Amino acid sequence: MQLELKGKVLGFSGLRVGEYWLTREVLKVKGLGPKDVDAIQVGTSPAKFAALEKGSIAATLLFQPTAAQAVASGFTSLYDFSETSGFIPLLYMVNRKWAADKDYGKRLSRAIRTAHEWLNDPANRAEAISILAKATKREPKLLEQIYEQYFTHKAYSADGAVDEKSIENWEKLMSENGELSAGSAPSVDDLLLPAQLGGLRK
């Protein structure tokens, strides 16, 4: 990765977002500092993929299913961010007042847990891929590897519960990149719904 990317232009959805900060961490491990590459804001995954195809950027971070499409088109995968431990891939944001009203929070958490359990059940693999194919208009064969990544290799949790340590890791990353001033990070308890409102936490 060091020789491939040094002096190249990398594209991101933004330069004050998690994908940019995490990429910088990976590059640091590979021996590349911020001044060794040029970073530009490009847009969402489809826009980044288009820029990659045109050659206006040398590399980018793509979300699924665009990432699988890029690899199928002949581009090389340099790093799989699902292997980056300690960072939760997805958070659902709700208002506490809303969560308390008519047990909306508990009802939502049941739906999330049920969905995660259903998706993680190998018996539902074919149907899950079929649903994803319909929603994304991509070939099922391309989507099979995404299912494997997310559910066979457990990139997504089995029940949707949030690992509290992952929240702390995100806050640390934001602080290191100037998005949170020292001592201003809210506590995990302030950020996550309590169990009585439907909070799913480990």
N, C-alpha and C positions, 0 to 999 in steps of 0.2 A: 504493500500500500504506500510506503514512503516514497519509492521511486516513481510510482504511477501518478501520484497526486501532487507532488511538490511543484510549486509554481503554477498550478492549474486553477481554474475557476470552478467553484462549487456553488450549486444553487439550493436555496432553502425557501420555505414558505414565508419566513421572516427571520430577522436577526436578533429577536428578543423572545424566542420560543424554545421549548424543550428540545426539539429535534436539532436545533443549531448547537445548543449547549452540550447535548450528549455526543454529537458528532465531534465537537472539539475535544471532549474527554477521550474518545476513541483515538483520534488523531494524535493526541499527546502521548498515549501509550505506544503508538506506532512511530514516535519520534518526530512528529510534525507539530510545530507551534502555530499560533494564529497568523504570524507573518509569512509562513511557508506556503499558504494558499490564499486565494482571493475568494471571499464569500459575497454572494449577491442574493437579493430577494427576488424570487421568481413567481411564487404562487402555490396553488394546490398541486397535488400529485400529477393530475393530467397535464398541467402547465409545465411542471418540472420535467415530465417525461418528453413532452414536445420539444423543450429546450435541449434535452439530452440528445434527441434524435437529430436536431438541427446542428448540433455540435457547438452551441453557444455556451454550454457548460460541460465540464469533463466528468462530473459526478454529482449525485444528489441522493437524498434520502426519500424513498418512495414508500407510500403506504399501500396495503393490499386493497384491491387486486391488481393495481397498476404495477407493483413491484414484480409480481409473477409474470405479468405481461411483458415487462422489460426484459426479464431473463429469457423468456420464450422467444423474444425478438432478437436475441443474440448478445445482449449486454451482460457483463459479468457482475455477479454479486460479490462485493468486497467485504461486507459485514452484515450479519443478521442481528438486528437490534432486539429480537425476541430472546436472544441469549444474554442480554444485559440484565443481570439480576438486581433486585432491590428497587425497581421502578414499576409501579402499577401501570398497565397499558390503558386503562379506561376508568373514568370516574363519572358518576351521574350526579348532577348538581340540582338540588331542590331547596326550597325555602322551608324553614322549620315550621312556620305558621301553617303553610300548605300541608306539610307532612302530618301535622297534628289534626287537621280537619278531616273528619269522617274516616280516620285511619288510612288516609291516602299513602302515608309513608310506609306503613306495614303492608299495605296491598301492593305497592310498587316493589318493595323488597321481595315479597313472595313471587311476583312475576319475574323479577331478575333471577332469583335463585332457581325457579322452575326452568327458565330458559337456559341457564348455564348447565343445569343437570341434564336437560334434554339434549343439548348440543354435545355434551361430553359423553353421552351414551353411544357406543359404537353401533348399536342397533338402529340409530337414527342418522347414521352417516350419509347414506344415499339421499335421503329426503332433505337433509340440511344442505347438501351440495346442490340439489335441484332447486331449492328455494333461493340460494345465493346466485345461481345461474340466471334465474328469472329476474332477480332484483338488479343484477349488475350487467346482464346481457353479455356474459362471458361464457366461453365453452366450459362444460363440466370438467373436462380433463385438466384444464388450467386451474380450476378451483379445488381440485382434489388435494393438491400440495398445500393449499392454504388451510384446508380443514386439518390436515396432518400437523401443520405447524401450530395452529391455535389449540387444537383439542387432543390429538394423539400425543404431541410433545408438550402439552400443557402450558402454552404461552398464556392462555386464559385460565382463570381459576375455575375450580369445579363447582363453586357455589356463588360466585360473585362477591364474596367477602373482601373487604379492603385490608391489606396488611398495613398496620399503623406505621411500621418502619419505613415503608415506601413513601409515605407522606413526608416524613422527616427528611428523607433523602432528597425529595423534590425541593423542599424548603432550603436545604443546604445548597443545592445547585443554584437556586434562584438568588440566594445571598451571595454566593461566589461570583455571580454574574451581574451584581448590582441591582437586581430587581427587588430585593428586600434589604432594608438597612439592618445593621446589627441590633439584635434584640427585638425586632419588630415582627418576627414570624409568629403567627397565631399558633396556639397549641393544637394538638391533634384532636382533643376533646371539643375545641371550638369549631373545628372544620367538619368533623364527622357527626352524623346523626346519632343520638343515643339509641340504644336498643329499643327503648319503649316507644320510639317514634319510627322504628323500622330500620334502624341503622344496621348495616352488615359489615362487621369488622372482626378481624382476627385478634 
